[in-house]
Amino acid sequence: MIKRFRTLGIMLVVVGMVFVVAGGVAYGKVQEGYDSLQSFSESQNVTLSYNEDGQLVDRGTTEGADAIMDLLTVAWDYPVVEGDLNPDDPLVNTASEYMFQMATITYHTLHGTQTVVLTEDVEYNGETFTAGEYEVEVDGKYWTDFDRRHPLEGPARGMAWSGTAHGLIGELGVGTVTHSTLQLGLGVAGITAGIGLFALLAGFGLIWASKAKDDSIFDMAAAVPERIAEDTLTS
């Protein structure tokens, strides 16, 4: 039985070492990913704006930033991590910062105005639009909310939701997913290393316990002659 416990302890030590090494390798890969994301963010050099009190601002006002944050946290239901929004490090390099920047672009697109010029009269659904210049409010419409056949909404959609807007939003989305994935990877590395450490402790504990059991058996065996001698003398 003691030998079995010792064997089990050795196996646990080996398994624990494998898990600890795997956790270390995973941690190293995650750190490489963080370094790459940081270099990418520094190359882009996109930063958030803060006032002297450390509050987020957009176009110079906290009201603008609050409206963007409302879009992000209420309309999109995104769980912003307040610790990611650091006025001492305004570089956009965390998931919450990427999402806030994405919401900034989206907010201004949704609340913008586009100038549409008709070179000739156009009739649509029984309504006539005479040739001329029109100021078309986006009015909170996303790409799919526009009537693309409408003589004003159709052109306004392409102006508001341009390739640039879609490209920037897509790029920021990649940054968000990358940072979130790295955080998940860091958690997996920690769990893997933790399992390894637990297995190591359990393995060494079994080895120590089995050794202590052996020592107690040897002590008992050594005491047998003394007990026999004592019994002989007393009898």
LINKA-V491959 format. One record per residue. RES is the residue in one small letter. SS is DSSP state (@ for helix, = for strand, . for the rest). OMEGA is omega in radians with two decimals (none if undefined). Layout:
# LINKA-V491959
res: <RES;RES>
ss: <SS;SS>
omega: <OMEGA;OMEGA>
This chain:
# LINKA-V491959
res: <m;i;k;r;f;r;t;l;g;i;m;l;v;v;v;g;m;v;f;v;v;a;g;g;v;a;y;g;k;v;q;e;g;y;d;s;l;q;s;f;s;e;s;q;n;v;t;l;s;y;n;e;d;g;q;l;v;d;r;g;t;t;e;g;a;d;a;i;m;d;l;l;t;v;a;w;d;y;p;v;v;e;g;d;l;n;p;d;d;p;l;v;n;t;a;s;e;y;m;f;q;m;a;t;i;t;y;h;t;l;h;g;t;q;t;v;v;l;t;e;d;v;e;y;n;g;e;t;f;t;a;g;e;y;e;v;e;v;d;g;k;y;w;t;d;f;d;r;r;h;p;l;e;g;p;a;r;g;m;a;w;s;g;t;a;h;g;l;i;g;e;l;g;v;g;t;v;t;h;s;t;l;q;l;g;l;g;v;a;g;i;t;a;g;i;g;l;f;a;l;l;a;g;f;g;l;i;w;a;s;k;a;k;d;d;s;i;f;d;m;a;a;a;v;p;e;r;i;a;e;d;t;l;t;s>
ss: <.;@;@;@;@;@;@;@;@;@;@;@;@;@;@;@;@;@;@;@;@;@;@;@;@;@;@;@;@;@;@;@;@;@;@;@;@;@;@;@;@;@;@;@;.;.;=;.;=;=;.;.;.;.;.;=;=;=;.;.;=;@;@;@;@;@;@;@;@;@;@;@;@;@;@;.;.;.;.;.;.;@;@;@;.;.;.;.;.;.;=;.;.;.;@;@;@;@;@;@;@;@;@;@;@;@;@;@;@;@;.;.;=;=;=;=;=;=;.;.;.;=;=;=;.;.;=;=;=;.;.;=;=;=;=;=;=;.;.;.;.;.;@;@;@;.;.;.;.;.;.;.;@;@;@;@;@;@;@;@;.;.;@;@;@;@;@;@;@;@;@;@;@;@;@;@;@;@;@;@;@;@;@;@;@;@;@;@;@;@;@;@;@;@;@;@;@;@;@;@;@;@;@;@;@;@;@;@;@;@;@;@;@;@;@;@;@;@;@;@;@;@;@;@;@;@;@;@;@;@;@;@;@;@;.>
omega: <3.13;3.13;3.12;3.10;-3.14;3.10;3.11;3.11;3.12;3.12;3.11;3.10;-3.14;3.12;3.13;3.12;3.12;-3.14;3.12;3.11;3.13;3.09;3.11;3.11;3.12;3.12;3.12;3.13;3.11;3.13;3.07;3.10;3.09;3.13;3.13;3.12;3.11;3.12;3.10;-3.13;3.14;3.10;3.11;3.11;3.06;-3.10;3.03;-3.09;3.11;3.04;-3.08;3.11;3.13;3.13;3.09;3.08;3.03;-3.08;3.02;-3.09;3.05;3.11;3.11;3.12;3.11;3.12;3.11;3.12;3.10;3.07;-3.06;-3.01;-3.10;-3.10;-3.12;3.11;3.14;-3.13;-3.12;3.05;-3.05;-3.13;3.11;-3.12;-3.01;3.14;3.10;3.10;-3.05;-3.14;3.12;-3.10;3.07;-3.09;-3.12;3.13;3.07;-3.13;3.11;3.11;3.07;3.12;3.11;3.13;-3.12;-3.10;-3.11;3.05;-3.11;-3.06;3.14;3.09;-3.12;3.14;-3.14;-3.13;3.05;-3.12;3.11;3.12;-3.13;3.09;-3.12;-3.14;3.08;3.14;-3.12;3.08;-3.09;3.13;-3.13;-3.08;-3.11;3.01;-3.04;3.09;3.06;3.00;3.04;-3.11;2.97;-3.06;-3.06;-3.11;-3.11;2.97;-3.02;3.12;-3.14;-3.09;3.10;-3.11;-3.13;3.10;-3.11;3.13;-3.13;3.12;-3.11;-3.13;-3.10;3.07;3.12;-3.14;3.13;-3.14;3.13;3.13;3.11;3.14;3.11;3.09;3.09;3.11;3.12;-3.12;-3.14;-3.13;3.11;3.12;3.11;3.08;3.09;3.12;3.11;3.10;3.12;3.11;3.13;3.12;3.14;3.12;3.12;3.08;3.12;3.13;3.11;3.13;3.10;3.14;3.13;-3.13;3.12;3.11;3.12;3.11;3.13;-3.12;3.14;3.10;3.11;3.12;3.09;-3.13;-3.13;3.10;3.12;3.12;3.13;3.14;-3.14;-3.10;-3.09;3.14;-3.13;-3.14;3.12;-3.14;3.13;3.14;3.14;-3.13;-3.12;-3.13;none>
